[in-house]
Amino acid sequence: MYSTRNLPNTRIDVADALRGIAVAGIILYHSVEHFNIFTQETIIHALPSDQTVADILAWLLSGKMYGIFAMLFGLSFFIMKERNSESHRACSDGRVATFEGKANDNQQQKGKNFSGRFAWRMCLLFMFGVINIAFYDGDILMFYACYGLLLIPISYLPSKAVWCIIGLLAIQPVELFCLLTGFEIDHTRFYEISGIINNAHEHGTFWENALTNLQYGFEVNLRFNVFSGRLTQLLCLFILGMQLGRQRMFYNEGKNLHIWHKILMVSVTIVIALSFVDFGEVEMWLKPIYNLIILLMIVSALVSAWYAFEGVRRMLHHLCIFGRMSLTNYLLQSIIGCSIFCGYGLACYYKLGITYAVMVGVGMVITQYLFARLWFSSHQRGPLEGLWRKLTWI
């Protein structure tokens, strides 16, 4: 079983910055996709740059931002588990454990079983996902809640076993099995329900959208994760985030920066090499791995730059604010974005080309950032983050 190093777990600012980048990137790419509305109608305000913008943002953001978000979820799980362990040890020693200067978290201070409490926390996250999916059919919170439950038993395994699981999931076992055996997954149902949802987005009322999303949203997301190779990759990133927390890799201590530099150099080399390769028949297996390597390149570059340059830290501090309100910002982008692009709202799904849609996404990021700054001027946590915490320890 993993044993703690007994080192202090202070807030990891670079993780907040990464979380802010991930949420901002999710908003931008959702705007590229018109919040999952793929219309056959003629776009009124299109530009010659649309396809180029779409290709660049797909390479940089698609699958990577959700992946970073998943990895940081695993990191948050580890930090919560460690804090619970610290609380338990403090109480066992006869000391009063306090976190963030408060002494009112009685359940936490008494060292209550973390697994049950975290499972309840995932139930709450699933409920947030149900609310979110009523607006946006591409919700990830319900899946993250399910993946989060799997972290509980895995967290009790020794590090060698955990790294083996990460390695197995990283090689895309489902896609590799299909490639080696010739087995083909039938995606007919995925296309069918995607069409039903898309039609509701374009022509339905708000309530028709909400009911359609609630009826088909979870299923279409599950089938999309299978279709895109994310089913095992997201779980891989959840566990990887937890393991990086165990190794304290997001702290500037020991040889951590040297390791991040190596990851950056290796990932850049592989990304450049694979950029000139025609994946051909192995695309369904190799493309998710390629995306994973791009993700590692982005994370390692940002962590390395964060600790190397004061200017980078000052610049990314704004994204720390955005990242500290990641749950609230994620739900807000669903409500705002769908009201802009869906037929029941401003119906911009056929009015704006990709370039203009990205500008809308930038406007959403700026607006939500300003809201976050205003909120944190008088509150310690975001609105949904605070509610989630209170309900967790109810």
N, C-alpha and C positions, 0 to 999 in steps of 0.2 A: 504494500500500500504506500501511496505517496506520503511523505512526511514534510512538514513545513520547515523552512530555513530559519524561522523565528526572526525575520527581518521586518521592519515596519512597512505596511502597505499604504503609502500616501496616494493621494489622487494623481492619476496619470494624465497630465495635460495633453500629451501627444496623442493619447487614445481619444480624448474629447475632440481634438482637431481632426483625426481620422474619421471619427463618427460624423462630424459636421460635413466633411468632404463627401462622405458616402451618401448622406441624406440629400445634400445639394446636388450631387451627381444623379441620384435617383429622380429628383424633380426634373432636372434637365432632360434626362432620357425619356421620362414619361411624356414630356412635352414633345419630344421628337416623334413619339408614337401616338400623339394626340390622345394620351391616356387610354390606350388600347382600342382606339377606333381606327380600323383599317378600311377606309371607304373606297368604293369604286367610282364615286362622283368626281367630277372635274374640280380641282382645287382652284379657287378664284384668284387668290393672291399668292402665286408661286413665283420663285426666283430661280435663275440658272444655277445658283449655288446650293440649292436644296439637297441634291444627291451627294455632293461633296461633304456638306455639313453632316448629313446622315451617316455617311461612311466613317468619317473621323470620330464622331461621337459613339458610334456603335463599337469601333475598335477600342476606344478609351474607356467607355462607361458600361456598355451592355454586359451584364453578368458580373462585372468587377465590383460595382458599387454595392450591389446586394451581397456579394461575397465578403467585402470588407465589413459590412454591417453584421453579417453572420459571425465572422471571426471575432469582432469586438463583443458580440453577445456572449460568446464562449469565455472571453476574458472577464466580462462582468460577472458571469457565473462563478468563476474561480475566486474573484475578489470577495463576493458575497460569502462564499463558502469559507474562505480564510477568516473573514471578520467574525463569522459565527464561531469558528474554532477558537479565535483569540478571546471571544467573549466567554466561551466555555472554560478555557484555561484560566482566565482571570477569576471567574467565580469559584473554580476549584481551588485556587490559591487564596480564597477569602478576600479578594480585592473586588472593588466595584468597577465593572467595565463600562466605559462610556465611549460613544462614537459621535464625532462632530459636535462635541461639547454638550450632548444631551444625555439625560439619564432616565428617559421615560420609555425606552424600548424594552419593556420587561421581558418579553418573550426572548429577545435576542440576548439580553443580559443573563438570563437564566440558562443559556446554552441549550435551548430546546432543539430537538432534532431538526437539522437543516433540510434534509431530504423532503419531509412532509411539507415544510413551509415553502420550499422552492416549487414543489409540485402545485401547491395552491397558487403561487405566483404565476405559474404557467397557465393555470386555468383562467386567471384574471386576464392574462395577455391574450388568450384565445377569445375571451369575451370582447376585448378591445378590437380584435380582428374581425369579429362578427359585425360590430358597428362599422368598421372601416370598409368591409366588403360590400355593405349596402350602398356605398358611394362608388367605390372603385373595385372592379372585379379582379384586379391583379394583386390583391392583398397578400402580404407575406407573414403577417403577425400570427395567423393561425398555424401556419407551418412551422414558424419559429418556436411557437409554444410546444408543438409536438416534438420537434428536434430537441428542445430544451429538456424535456423529460428524459430523453436518452442519455443526456449528460450525467444524470444522477448516478446510475450504476457504473458508467465508464470512469467517473471521477475517483472511484475507489480502487481502480486498477493501478499497478505500478507503471512508471513512465515508459519502460521498454514495451510493455503490452500496448500502451496508448499510442506510441509511435508506430507500432506495427499496424494498428487499426487505421491511423492517418495515412500510412503508405498504401494500404489496401484500397482505401476509398479514393485516394488521389489518382490511381491509375484507371479510374472509371470502370469498375468491374462489370457493371451491367452492359455497357457499350462494348467492352472487350469480349465478353461472353458472346454477344450477338455477332461480333466480327469473326470470331474464331469458329463458331458453330453454324453461322448462316441464318440464325434465328432472327425473324423480323417482328418487331412490336407493331401491332395494328393501331394506327393513330386516327382511324375513321371517326370514332366517337369524339376525339379532341376537336377535329375540324367541324363536326356537326354542332356541338354546343358553343364553339367559338362563334359560329355564324349566328346562332340564336341570340347570344349576348350582344354581338356587334349590331344586329338589327335593332335591339332595344335601345342601345346607346344612340343610334342615329335618329330613330323615329318615335321612341317611347316617351311617356311622361316620366317624371321623377319616380313615382311609385312603381311604375312598370319596370324601370331600371333597377330599383332597389330589390323588388321581388325576384326578378330574373337573376340578379347577382347573388342573392341569398340562396336561390335554388341551385344554381350551376357553378357559382364562383369557386368553391373549394375543390370541386371535381375538376374544373378546367385548369386550375392551378396545379393540381396533382399531375394531371396528364401533361401539362406544359413542362413541368419539372422533369418528367420522364423523357419527353420529346427533346428537350434541350440539353440533357445530361446533367442537370443541376440536382437531381434527386439525391445522389450520393455525394456530390461535390460540396453542397451546402452543409451537410452533416460533417464532412471532412473539415470544413473551415470552422464549424462550431468547436469541434474537438481540438483543432489546431490552436484556436484562440485560448482555450482553457490551458493547453500545454505550454503555450508561450507565457501565460501567466505564472504557471508553476516555475518556469525557468527565469522569471522576472526579466524577460527580454525587452520590455518596454521601459525599463529603468536604465539610466546611463551609469552602469556599474560593471566592474569586471571587464570581460572581453566582449560585452554585448555589441558595442558599436562595430568592432572588428567583424563580428559575425554578420551584422546587417550589411556591412560593406561587401562581404563575400557574396551574400545572397543577391545583392544588387548587381554585382559584376556578372555572376553566373546567369541570372535571369535576363539581363540585357543581352548577353551573348546568345542565349537560347532563343529569345524573342526575335532578334535580328536574323538568326539562321532560319527559323521557321517561317519568317515573313517571305522568304524566297522559295518556299516549298509548296507544291501543289498537293493538297491533302488527298484529293481524289476519293477513292473508295474507303479510305480510313478516316474521312472527315468527321463522321459521327462520334468516333472515339477520340481523335486527336484534337479536334477544335476545343472541347471543354478543357483539356489539359493545357492547350495554348493559352486560353483565357485565364487559367489559374496562374500560369507563369507571369502573365502581364500583371495580374493582381499583386503577386509577390514583388514584382519590379516596382509597382507604384508604392506599396507599403514600405518597402525597404528604402526607397529614395526619400520618402517623406520623413521617416524616422531618422535617417542619417542626416538629412538637411536640418531637421528640427534641433538636434543636439549640436550640430556643427556651426550653425549661423544664428546669431541673435536676431538679425533682420527677418529671417524666416519665422522665428518664434513670434515676433511682433506681428507679422503679417497674418499668420495662421491663428493668432489669438482670437480673431473675430469668429473663426470657424469653431473654436472651442465653445464659444457662447452658443452657437447654432447646434453643436453636437450635444451639449448638456440638455437640450430640449428635443432630443431626437424623436421620441415617441409622439409628442405633441406635434412636431413639425411634420412627421409622417402622416398623421391623420389629417392635419390641416391641408397638406398638398392634395390629398384625395378629394376633400370637399371643394377646395378652390379650383383645382384643375378640372374636375369633372363638370363643375358649373360653367366653366369657360368653354370646354370642348364638346360636351354632350349636347344632343339635340334639345333636351329640355331646358338648357341654359342658353348660352350665347351661340351655340352650334358652330364653333370655330373649327370643327373637324374638317369641314370642306371649304372654309373661308381662308384659312391660313396655311401656307406652305411650311416646310420644315424650318427654314431659316427664321421666319416670323414666329413660328411656334417656340423655337428656342429662346427668342427674345422675350416671349411671354414667360417662359420658365425662369429666365434670369430675373424678371420682375417679381415673380413669386418668391424666389430665394431672397431677394433684397427686402421685400415686404415682410416675410417671415423672420428675417434676421432682425429687422427694426423692432418687430413685436417682441422677439426674445430679449433684446437689450432693455426694452421698456419693462418687461415682466421681471427680469432679474434685478432691476434697480430697487425692487421692494420685496422680492421673494427669493428664497433659497433654491427652490426647485421649480421646474416647469409645471404647468397646471395638471397635465395627465401624469407626469412623473410623481408629483406629490400625492395625487389620488391613488396611484398604483402602489406607492410605498405604504400609505395608510391602510389600504385594503389588505396588503400583504401581511401586515402585523396586526390585523383586526382581532 
